[in-house]
């Protein structure tokens, strides 16, 4: 049984974690399905953007706690190293990735959402770094992603307290880009994805790889990476067509749909 639903519409791939009876816990089978989905996306140039979401009213409750008693220290280490490989592929994917979070995004599920470029949340979404509740350190890339979003002191508070964070607080902290009613969550995520899917995969890929190194790279190295990236991007057919469209006074293919107005 596959625990990932995969569909492509209008150049947007939607990956749905589909294990609702366990709140989409990231079981071994679920992880295998995510790896296969990432490989399909990387191999398909017609996919321009990705939406990652969960079925049944939750994003992901995190690790499969019921199976943790079977793990040994060495197997835990290998399991995480395997996860880090595909998490890094997801974070560096040359297509925009949008996490659409409804309900619980706890523990590793929270970490998975942070691996996306943008997080959209329903108004009933809840976020929690729940690891400390069972005496564990964070995983799923959280040591890398969370401090970069909220700063070191706030990251410590979120991790140490293991408290729940509402959707609106998550937005205030910068963890979430937009909060929308639950019925608008997936349509809004796909709307943004369709607009970004018209962008240059080369430019997105180069940009993401450099941004992901920005906090630990010195200015001179970043300037070199910037110059190299621009040289590559300006050699693409996409750039030449975009310049031609500008000359013809046609709108750019890439567009970001306006955010919904708040009542």
C-alpha positions, 0 to 999 in steps of 0.5 A: 500500500502506498502512503503517498498520493502523487498527482500532477496538474498544470505542471504542479506536483502534489505530494499528499502524505496519506496515512490519516489513521496515524496522523500521517506519521513518517513511518518507514513506508511513508519515507520510501514513498517520499523518496520515490516521489522526489525522484519522479519530480527530479526526473520530470522537467514538465513539473515546475513546482511542488505542493506537499500536504497531508490527508485527513486533516493533519500534515504529519504528527512526526515520527512513528512512536509505536515503532521506536522501541524496535530501533537501536542507536545504530539503526536510528543513526542510519535512519536519520542519515538516510532521511537527511539525504532526501531532505537535502534533495528536497531543500535543493530541488530546482523547483519551488516547494510549498508545504500546505499545513493543516492540523498537526505538524509535530516533531519530524512533521514540523521539520519536513514542513521547514524543508519547503521554500514556503509554508502555508497554514490553515487557521487550525494548523498547530506546530510543535517541536515535540521531541523534548516531550519524550526525551529526544533531540530534534531531527529531520534537519531542524538544527539547520532550518529552525534557527535560520527562520526564527533566530537562535534564542527563539529556536531554543525556546520552541525546542526546549518548551515543546509547546504548541504554536498556533497558525497565527503565532507561526506566521508572526514568528516567520514560520508561516507565510500565509494563514488561510481558512482550511477550505482555501489551503490547498487551492491557495498553495496550488495557485502560488505553485502554478504561478511559480511553475512558469519560472526557470528551473535553472534559476530556481535551482541556482538560487536555492543552493546559494541561499541555503549556504548564505548564513555560513558563507563569507561575502567573497565566496557568495559574490563568486557564487552569485557571478557564476550563477548569473552567467549560467542563468543568462545562457539559458533559453528561458532567459532569452525568451524572457528578454524577447517577451519584455521587448514585445511588451508581453507579461512575464511567464512567472507570476506570484498571485496576490495574497488573499485580503484579510477581513 
